[in-house]
Amino acid sequence: MTPKRWLLTILSFAAALGASAWVVWSSWPAGHGRLTLPLIAHLVALSGAIGEVVLRAFKLTWSAKALDIPLTLGTAFRVCLGGDFGASVTPSRSGAEPARFLIMAEARTPLGGIVMVLWAEIVLEVLSLATVALLIALFFPGNDRAVTIVLGVIASYAMTVLAVSLVGLALSRRNANGPPPTWAARVGLNAGRWRTIQKALRQLRTSVAALRHAKLVPLFGSFLASALHVISRLCILPGLVLFVAPNTPVAPLVAWPLAMQYGAAVVPAPGGGGAVELVFKQTLGNVIPAEIFGASLVWWRFYTIYLYIIVGALVAGGTVMRALRPKDTKAADVPDDDDAPSPPPFSITD
């Protein structure tokens, strides 16, 4: 992280806090509002956050087991929390995969295995998101706008990842070695950049081959944990709202957070820069009662991002910051190895 990026991160979170304050102030009811919620609501939300991290850790360990790669549950916890911290303080969550990669590397996980585990996580995350979106449509039938938009967001993301993966596989079969093709030079890819792309293509080919021979039982367990961790996080907002206002419609409380959490990855500002708060007001302002709307936003954001930042910084902050240092700073500490794997080309919002 350079000073400019730290400044961007600070300004982005300042904007997010400012947006939260504005939403709370503008939605405060004429009678009386509240920023506190019952203890049972906090316990449900905290359980959802803890359960989400636990399930993600099991997902990683079971993915590793399916691929015969050693990975302890303790390391998996650190990988999840460190990735959350790295994602939160970088634009478009770009620091998630480098942070996870470095934590696994420092835990002496085989370098080739790290790429396979992270790639398997991406594939399973896309499949589980599609599954959860279909479950939302099944349990909340009708033409609810939130459900429709969620299905569109998830379908678009899955199709994008699938399309890029297919293009990568096609390139890996013909262009993983040798000099840059003619078309690469035309689009500005010099020999050095093409060499980096070739390394990623070779890793992609190896990862796909490993997935074909993965053990099915732990792989299914990893997929199940992936779907459950998404569901666990989606229980946070209903848990905060329904204990105070039990007649609130459930579908928007489940569908809109899914769209906001996984759609926030396209926002370049770390932490969303206030975009999530504004979308929250726009989509749920007429759903959640005004008395607890401000409290719902504040505590939902706490249990879905700020808690992860705090715990991630405490558990793996030092490791993550080493992963996010500029390359010229790392060069003095880490020897350059052209064959060393690099993180997968995609990043998903956990």
VOPAGU-2260 file (C-alpha; in pm, 1 decimal, decimal comma):
REM VOPAGU-2260
SITE   aa  ch    i         X         Y         Z
SITE  MET   A    0       0,0       0,0       0,0
SITE  THR   A    1     142,2     334,4    -108,8
SITE  PRO   A    2      63,2     664,3      68,6
SITE  LYS   A    3    -173,7     755,1    -216,2
SITE  ARG   A    4    -364,9     430,3    -173,0
SITE  TRP   A    5    -383,8     481,1     202,7
SITE  LEU   A    6    -522,9     828,7     139,4
SITE  LEU   A    7    -779,5     682,0    -102,4
SITE  THR   A    8    -878,0     420,1     156,6
SITE  ILE   A    9    -916,1     679,4     433,7
SITE  LEU   A   10   -1121,3     911,0     212,6
SITE  SER   A   11   -1337,6     623,0      92,4
SITE  PHE   A   12   -1423,0     507,9     444,2
SITE  ALA   A   13   -1479,8     867,4     549,1
SITE  ALA   A   14   -1728,9     894,3     262,8
SITE  ALA   A   15   -1893,5     568,0     371,9
SITE  LEU   A   16   -1929,9     690,6     729,9
SITE  GLY   A   17   -2056,1    1025,0     603,2
SITE  ALA   A   18   -2311,0     851,4     382,3
SITE  SER   A   19   -2425,6     642,0     679,6
SITE  ALA   A   20   -2467,9     955,9     889,4
SITE  TRP   A   21   -2665,4    1125,9     610,9
SITE  VAL   A   22   -2891,7     824,2     561,4
SITE  VAL   A   23   -2961,0     801,1     934,3
SITE  TRP   A   24   -3031,8    1174,6     959,1
SITE  SER   A   25   -3249,8    1191,5     648,0
SITE  SER   A   26   -3455,9     887,1     743,6
SITE  TRP   A   27   -3499,3     974,2    1112,8
SITE  PRO   A   28   -3874,3     966,2    1189,9
SITE  ALA   A   29   -4062,9    1269,6    1316,1
SITE  GLY   A   30   -4166,8    1084,3    1628,6
SITE  HIS   A   31   -3871,9     894,6    1766,1
SITE  GLY   A   32   -3608,0     672,1    1617,4
SITE  ARG   A   33   -3345,9     446,4    1766,9
SITE  LEU   A   34   -2989,7     336,8    1703,3
SITE  THR   A   35   -3008,4      46,5    1945,7
SITE  LEU   A   36   -3152,6    -297,5    1882,1
SITE  PRO   A   37   -3245,0    -583,9    2117,1
SITE  LEU   A   38   -2969,0    -811,3    2242,1
SITE  ILE   A   39   -3123,9   -1111,2    2065,2
SITE  ALA   A   40   -3097,0    -926,4    1732,3
SITE  HIS   A   41   -2725,4    -864,3    1789,2
SITE  LEU   A   42   -2670,3   -1226,8    1889,8
SITE  VAL   A   43   -2835,3   -1349,1    1569,0
SITE  ALA   A   44   -2633,7   -1106,9    1356,0
SITE  LEU   A   45   -2308,5   -1197,0    1532,0
SITE  SER   A   46   -2386,0   -1567,6    1492,0
SITE  GLY   A   47   -2442,3   -1511,8    1121,3
SITE  ALA   A   48   -2107,3   -1334,6    1085,9
SITE  ILE   A   49   -1917,8   -1599,1    1284,8
SITE  GLY   A   50   -2092,9   -1883,8    1107,3
SITE  GLU   A   51   -2008,3   -1729,4     771,7
SITE  VAL   A   52   -1635,1   -1722,2     850,5
SITE  VAL   A   53   -1639,7   -2074,8     995,3
SITE  LEU   A   54   -1813,8   -2213,1     689,0
SITE  ARG   A   55   -1569,3   -2037,4     456,4
SITE  ALA   A   56   -1279,6   -2188,0     648,6
SITE  PHE   A   57   -1427,3   -2536,2     612,5
SITE  LYS   A   58   -1485,7   -2466,6     244,6
SITE  LEU   A   59   -1115,2   -2396,9     197,4
SITE  THR   A   60   -1000,5   -2701,2     392,5
SITE  TRP   A   61   -1240,1   -2933,3     210,4
SITE  SER   A   62   -1135,9   -2789,8    -126,9
SITE  ALA   A   63    -773,6   -2854,7     -31,4
SITE  LYS   A   64    -859,4   -3207,0      80,6
SITE  ALA   A   65   -1037,0   -3274,0    -248,8
SITE  LEU   A   66    -717,4   -3175,2    -430,5
SITE  ASP   A   67    -480,9   -3357,5    -188,8
SITE  ILE   A   68    -326,3   -3029,4     -73,0
SITE  PRO   A   69    -233,5   -2988,9     296,3
SITE  LEU   A   70    -418,2   -2702,7     464,0
SITE  THR   A   71    -505,8   -2680,6     833,0
SITE  LEU   A   72    -829,1   -2532,0     962,9
SITE  GLY   A   73    -635,8   -2266,6    1156,8
SITE  THR   A   74    -459,5   -2152,2     841,9
SITE  ALA   A   75    -793,8   -2146,2     659,2
SITE  PHE   A   76    -935,2   -1910,1     924,4
SITE  ARG   A   77    -639,6   -1677,5     883,6
SITE  VAL   A   78    -674,9   -1692,7     504,7
SITE  CYS   A   79   -1043,1   -1594,9     522,4
SITE  LEU   A   80    -997,3   -1310,2     769,9
SITE  GLY   A   81    -680,2   -1183,3     605,9
SITE  GLY   A   82    -849,1   -1186,8     267,7
SITE  ASP   A   83   -1142,4    -990,4     411,5
SITE  PHE   A   84    -906,7    -728,1     551,9
SITE  GLY   A   85    -708,4    -702,7     227,9
SITE  ALA   A   86   -1026,5    -676,7      22,4
SITE  SER   A   87   -1173,0    -404,3     243,7
SITE  VAL   A   88    -877,3    -164,6     222,6
SITE  THR   A   89    -808,4    -194,5    -151,6
SITE  PRO   A   90    -996,4     -69,1    -460,7
SITE  SER   A   91   -1245,7    -317,6    -608,4
SITE  ARG   A   92   -1138,2    -568,1    -339,3
SITE  SER   A   93    -819,4    -628,7    -539,2
SITE  GLY   A   94    -613,7    -709,4    -229,6
SITE  ALA   A   95    -811,3   -1019,6    -134,8
SITE  GLU   A   96    -629,7   -1278,9    -345,7
SITE  PRO   A   97    -271,9   -1150,6    -284,8
SITE  ALA   A   98    -341,6   -1153,4      90,1
SITE  ARG   A   99    -480,4   -1506,9      84,0
SITE  PHE   A  100    -196,1   -1621,7    -135,8
SITE  LEU   A  101      71,8   -1485,7      98,7
SITE  ILE   A  102     -91,9   -1625,4     413,4
SITE  MET   A  103    -107,4   -1973,0     259,4
SITE  ALA   A  104     248,8   -1942,6     130,8
SITE  GLU   A  105     377,9   -1845,2     475,7
SITE  ALA   A  106     194,7   -2147,4     617,5
SITE  ARG   A  107     413,2   -2359,4     381,6
SITE  THR   A  108     126,9   -2465,6     158,3
SITE  PRO   A  109     275,3   -2585,9    -174,5
SITE  LEU   A  110     276,6   -2292,3    -414,8
SITE  GLY   A  111     110,1   -2483,7    -696,4
SITE  GLY   A  112    -153,1   -2603,5    -449,6
SITE  ILE   A  113    -235,6   -2248,7    -342,9
SITE  VAL   A  114    -343,5   -2155,7    -694,2
SITE  MET   A  115    -552,7   -2471,7    -722,5
SITE  VAL   A  116    -731,0   -2410,0    -391,2
SITE  LEU   A  117    -803,2   -2046,0    -471,5
SITE  TRP   A  118    -923,5   -2134,0    -819,5
SITE  ALA   A  119   -1148,8   -2407,2    -681,9
SITE  GLU   A  120   -1290,1   -2152,8    -435,6
SITE  ILE   A  121   -1378,9   -1918,4    -721,1
SITE  VAL   A  122   -1553,7   -2192,3    -919,2
SITE  LEU   A  123   -1747,6   -2317,1    -615,2
SITE  GLU   A  124   -1840,1   -1960,6    -515,3
SITE  VAL   A  125   -1996,8   -1894,2    -854,0
SITE  LEU   A  126   -2191,7   -2221,8    -839,6
SITE  SER   A  127   -2307,8   -2159,4    -482,7
SITE  LEU   A  128   -2417,0   -1803,0    -562,5
SITE  ALA   A  129   -2624,4   -1933,3    -851,6
SITE  THR   A  130   -2775,2   -2197,3    -621,9
SITE  VAL   A  131   -2863,0   -1945,0    -350,6
SITE  ALA   A  132   -3015,0   -1708,5    -608,4
SITE  LEU   A  133   -3235,0   -1989,9    -737,2
SITE  LEU   A  134   -3337,5   -2077,3    -379,5
SITE  ILE   A  135   -3436,0   -1715,3    -320,7
SITE  ALA   A  136   -3650,3   -1723,7    -634,3
SITE  LEU   A  137   -3803,8   -2054,2    -519,7
SITE  PHE   A  138   -3887,1   -1947,7    -164,1
SITE  PHE   A  139   -3993,3   -1595,7    -260,8
SITE  PRO   A  140   -4192,1   -1648,4    -582,3
SITE  GLY   A  141   -4353,7   -1370,8    -777,0
SITE  ASN   A  142   -4224,9   -1067,5    -957,9
SITE  ASP   A  143   -4044,6    -906,6    -664,2
SITE  ARG   A  144   -3802,8    -654,0    -810,7
SITE  ALA   A  145   -3527,8    -738,7    -562,3
SITE  VAL   A  146   -3533,0   -1108,0    -649,3
SITE  THR   A  147   -3528,0   -1031,4   -1021,2
SITE  ILE   A  148   -3230,2    -797,4    -990,4
SITE  VAL   A  149   -3039,4   -1043,5    -771,8
SITE  LEU   A  150   -3087,1   -1319,3   -1025,4
SITE  GLY   A  151   -2964,3   -1083,4   -1297,4
SITE  VAL   A  152   -2655,1    -978,1   -1099,4
SITE  ILE   A  153   -2557,3   -1334,7   -1013,5
SITE  ALA   A  154   -2626,3   -1462,1   -1364,8
SITE  SER   A  155   -2419,3   -1180,1   -1516,7
SITE  TYR   A  156   -2130,4   -1245,1   -1280,7
SITE  ALA   A  157   -2138,0   -1620,1   -1339,3
SITE  MET   A  158   -2149,5   -1574,8   -1716,7
SITE  THR   A  159   -1857,8   -1328,7   -1702,6
SITE  VAL   A  160   -1640,8   -1565,2   -1497,5
SITE  LEU   A  161   -1736,7   -1857,6   -1718,8
SITE  ALA   A  162   -1663,0   -1665,2   -2039,0
SITE  VAL   A  163   -1324,1   -1542,7   -1916,2
SITE  SER   A  164   -1238,8   -1893,7   -1797,5
SITE  LEU   A  165   -1325,3   -2044,8   -2133,5
SITE  VAL   A  166   -1116,9   -1783,8   -2314,6
SITE  GLY   A  167    -829,4   -1851,1   -2077,3
SITE  LEU   A  168    -852,5   -2225,5   -2134,3
SITE  ALA   A  169    -853,7   -2176,5   -2509,9
SITE  LEU   A  170    -545,3   -1956,9   -2488,7
SITE  SER   A  171    -370,3   -2196,0   -2248,0
SITE  ARG   A  172    -384,6   -2477,7   -2501,8
SITE  ARG   A  173    -208,5   -2280,5   -2772,9
SITE  ASN   A  174     -31,6   -1980,3   -2618,0
SITE  ALA   A  175     104,5   -2097,4   -2280,7
SITE  ASN   A  176     458,6   -2108,5   -2418,4
SITE  GLY   A  177     664,2   -1938,8   -2686,1
SITE  PRO   A  178     691,5   -1581,0   -2812,4
SITE  PRO   A  179     397,3   -1337,5   -2813,4
SITE  PRO   A  180     161,8   -1387,0   -3108,3
SITE  THR   A  181     114,1   -1108,4   -3359,9
SITE  TRP   A  182    -218,1    -994,7   -3216,6
SITE  ALA   A  183     -61,9    -954,5   -2868,0
SITE  ALA   A  184     187,9    -699,5   -2995,1
SITE  ARG   A  185     -91,0    -509,0   -3168,8
SITE  VAL   A  186    -279,7    -458,2   -2840,8
SITE  GLY   A  187      30,9    -342,1   -2654,9
SITE  LEU   A  188     141,9    -665,5   -2485,0
SITE  ASN   A  189     521,7    -666,8   -2484,9
SITE  ALA   A  190     735,2    -973,7   -2415,0
SITE  GLY   A  191     742,6    -915,5   -2038,7
SITE  ARG   A  192     366,9    -876,7   -2003,0
SITE  TRP   A  193     303,3   -1170,7   -2231,3
SITE  ARG   A  194     533,7   -1384,4   -2017,5
SITE  THR   A  195     322,3   -1299,8   -1711,0
SITE  ILE   A  196       6,4   -1392,0   -1901,6
SITE  GLN   A  197     162,6   -1720,8   -2011,0
SITE  LYS   A  198     244,5   -1807,8   -1651,5
SITE  ALA   A  199    -117,0   -1744,8   -1551,4
SITE  LEU   A  200    -239,0   -1956,0   -1845,1
SITE  ARG   A  201     -17,3   -2247,9   -1739,9
SITE  GLN   A  202    -151,3   -2223,0   -1385,3
SITE  LEU   A  203    -508,3   -2212,9   -1515,5
SITE  ARG   A  204    -450,5   -2527,1   -1721,5
SITE  THR   A  205    -300,2   -2707,2   -1422,1
SITE  SER   A  206    -584,7   -2597,5   -1193,4
SITE  VAL   A  207    -854,0   -2717,3   -1433,2
SITE  ALA   A  208    -677,7   -3051,9   -1473,9
SITE  ALA   A  209    -661,4   -3087,9   -1094,6
SITE  LEU   A  210   -1033,6   -3013,2   -1058,5
SITE  ARG   A  211   -1115,1   -3290,3   -1303,8
SITE  HIS   A  212    -944,9   -3542,7   -1073,6
SITE  ALA   A  213   -1065,5   -3396,2    -742,8
SITE  LYS   A  214   -1225,9   -3620,1    -480,6
SITE  LEU   A  215   -1599,8   -3580,9    -512,5
SITE  VAL   A  216   -1707,1   -3616,5    -146,9
SITE  PRO   A  217   -1490,6   -3336,5      -0,7
SITE  LEU   A  218   -1556,5   -3128,5    -313,1
SITE  PHE   A  219   -1930,8   -3157,4    -254,3
SITE  GLY   A  220   -1875,3   -3071,5     111,8
SITE  SER   A  221   -1687,6   -2761,3       1,8
SITE  PHE   A  222   -1971,9   -2663,5    -232,7
SITE  LEU   A  223   -2226,0   -2712,8      47,4
SITE  ALA   A  224   -2020,0   -2501,4     287,4
SITE  SER   A  225   -1990,9   -2233,7      17,3
SITE  ALA   A  226   -2367,5   -2214,6     -25,9
SITE  LEU   A  227   -2427,1   -2214,2     349,6
SITE  HIS   A  228   -2178,4   -1934,8     411,8
SITE  VAL   A  229   -2369,3   -1713,8     165,7
SITE  ILE   A  230   -2696,8   -1800,6     339,4
SITE  SER   A  231   -2541,4   -1734,6     680,2
SITE  ARG   A  232   -2442,3   -1382,6     580,3
SITE  LEU   A  233   -2788,3   -1319,8     435,1
SITE  CYS   A  234   -2940,6   -1396,6     777,3
SITE  ILE   A  235   -2774,5   -1090,4     933,6
SITE  LEU   A  236   -3014,6    -818,8     815,9
SITE  PRO   A  237   -3335,6   -1019,9     879,8
SITE  GLY   A  238   -3199,4   -1101,0    1226,0
SITE  LEU   A  239   -3150,2    -731,9    1299,2
SITE  VAL   A  240   -3492,3    -624,7    1169,4
SITE  LEU   A  241   -3744,4    -899,5    1237,4
SITE  PHE   A  242   -3705,7    -909,6    1615,7
SITE  VAL   A  243   -3824,9    -548,5    1627,9
SITE  ALA   A  244   -4058,0    -542,3    1326,3
SITE  PRO   A  245   -4175,2    -902,0    1264,4
SITE  ASN   A  246   -4419,3    -798,3     990,5
SITE  THR   A  247   -4145,3    -664,4     763,0
SITE  PRO   A  248   -4133,4    -846,2     424,3
SITE  VAL   A  249   -3849,8   -1097,8     428,0
SITE  ALA   A  250   -3772,0   -1119,7      55,5
SITE  PRO   A  251   -3619,4    -769,6      21,6
SITE  LEU   A  252   -3419,0    -820,3     343,5
SITE  VAL   A  253   -3257,6   -1125,5     186,6
SITE  ALA   A  254   -3236,2   -1037,5    -180,9
SITE  TRP   A  255   -3112,9    -678,3    -171,0
SITE  PRO   A  256   -2818,3    -747,9      65,8
SITE  LEU   A  257   -2707,5   -1027,8    -166,6
SITE  ALA   A  258   -2707,5    -787,9    -460,3
SITE  MET   A  259   -2532,6    -514,0    -261,2
SITE  GLN   A  260   -2262,0    -734,9    -110,4
SITE  TYR   A  261   -2165,4    -910,4    -431,0
SITE  GLY   A  262   -2230,2    -613,9    -656,2
SITE  ALA   A  263   -2004,7    -389,7    -444,2
SITE  ALA   A  264   -1700,8    -557,3    -600,8
SITE  VAL   A  265   -1745,2    -336,0    -907,6
SITE  VAL   A  266   -1718,8     -18,3    -696,5
SITE  PRO   A  267   -1353,7      94,2    -722,2
SITE  ALA   A  268   -1351,7     275,1    -385,8
SITE  PRO   A  269   -1242,2      65,8     -83,9
SITE  GLY   A  270   -1539,4     -17,9     136,5
SITE  GLY   A  271   -1778,9     107,9    -129,4
SITE  GLY   A  272   -1715,3     478,5     -69,6
SITE  GLY   A  273   -2073,7     529,2      48,7
SITE  ALA   A  274   -2235,2     361,9    -253,6
SITE  VAL   A  275   -2365,7      67,1     -49,0
SITE  GLU   A  276   -2526,5     299,1     206,4
SITE  LEU   A  277   -2701,4     498,6     -64,9
SITE  VAL   A  278   -2827,9     185,0    -239,0
SITE  PHE   A  279   -2946,7      54,2      99,5
SITE  LYS   A  280   -3161,3     365,2     146,1
SITE  GLN   A  281   -3290,6     354,9    -209,6
SITE  THR   A  282   -3391,4     -12,3    -201,7
SITE  LEU   A  283   -3493,8     -69,4     159,5
SITE  GLY   A  284   -3606,8     276,4     268,2
SITE  ASN   A  285   -3971,7     182,5     216,7
SITE  VAL   A  286   -3933,3    -171,6     351,3
SITE  ILE   A  287   -3771,7    -136,3     693,8
SITE  PRO   A  288   -3977,1      70,2     943,2
SITE  ALA   A  289   -3844,3     424,3     986,0
SITE  GLU   A  290   -3801,8     375,1    1361,5
SITE  ILE   A  291   -3520,9     122,4    1314,4
SITE  PHE   A  292   -3403,9     203,0     961,2
SITE  GLY   A  293   -3095,5     394,0    1074,4
SITE  ALA   A  294   -3005,3     129,9    1331,4
SITE  SER   A  295   -3051,3    -146,4    1073,3
SITE  LEU   A  296   -2810,0      20,8     831,1
SITE  VAL   A  297   -2545,2      98,8    1094,3
SITE  TRP   A  298   -2543,1    -245,8    1250,0
SITE  TRP   A  299   -2576,8    -431,6     919,6
SITE  ARG   A  300   -2266,7    -255,0     788,8
SITE  PHE   A  301   -2085,5    -327,9    1115,7
SITE  TYR   A  302   -2156,5    -701,9    1101,6
SITE  THR   A  303   -2084,9    -733,8     727,8
SITE  ILE   A  304   -1770,3    -523,7     683,8
SITE  TYR   A  305   -1634,9    -334,2     985,6
SITE  LEU   A  306   -1624,4    -640,3    1211,8
SITE  TYR   A  307   -1430,1    -828,7     943,4
SITE  ILE   A  308   -1183,1    -541,5     911,4
SITE  ILE   A  309   -1120,8    -528,5    1287,1
SITE  VAL   A  310   -1081,9    -902,8    1336,0
SITE  GLY   A  311    -887,8    -946,0    1011,3
SITE  ALA   A  312    -644,2    -671,8    1112,4
SITE  LEU   A  313    -587,7    -838,5    1450,1
SITE  VAL   A  314    -550,0   -1191,0    1313,5
SITE  ALA   A  315    -356,9   -1140,1     991,1
SITE  GLY   A  316    -301,5    -767,3     947,0
SITE  GLY   A  317      78,5    -787,5     935,5
SITE  THR   A  318      77,0   -1063,3     677,8
SITE  VAL   A  319    -175,8    -881,1     463,9
SITE  MET   A  320      24,0    -559,4     467,1
SITE  ARG   A  321     329,1    -750,1     341,0
SITE  ALA   A  322     115,1    -880,9      55,3
SITE  LEU   A  323      -1,2    -529,9     -31,8
SITE  ARG   A  324     339,0    -363,1     -31,4
SITE  PRO   A  325     453,5    -221,2    -366,7
SITE  LYS   A  326     650,6    -463,9    -582,6
SITE  ASP   A  327     970,5    -264,8    -563,5
SITE  THR   A  328     960,3    -289,0    -183,5
SITE  LYS   A  329     899,3    -663,3    -196,6
SITE  ALA   A  330    1187,6    -714,5    -433,5
SITE  ALA   A  331    1435,8    -647,3    -157,2
SITE  ASP   A  332    1287,9    -925,3      54,1
SITE  VAL   A  333    1158,7   -1187,0    -189,0
SITE  PRO   A  334    1364,5   -1327,9    -474,4
SITE  ASP   A  335    1205,7   -1308,3    -816,4
SITE  ASP   A  336    1095,4   -1650,0    -936,9
SITE  ASP   A  337     943,8   -1661,3   -1282,4
SITE  ASP   A  338     792,0   -2001,7   -1213,5
SITE  ALA   A  339     631,9   -1906,2    -884,2
SITE  PRO   A  340     251,8   -1913,4    -907,4
SITE  SER   A  341      50,3   -1595,3    -885,6
SITE  PRO   A  342    -300,8   -1552,8    -747,8
SITE  PRO   A  343    -597,4   -1637,6    -971,8
SITE  PRO   A  344    -713,8   -1360,0   -1206,5
SITE  PHE   A  345   -1055,4   -1326,0   -1041,5
SITE  SER   A  346   -1166,1   -1205,3    -700,9
SITE  ILE   A  347   -1498,9   -1267,6    -536,7
SITE  THR   A  348   -1662,6   -1070,8    -254,6
SITE  ASP   A  349   -1691,1   -1312,8      45,7
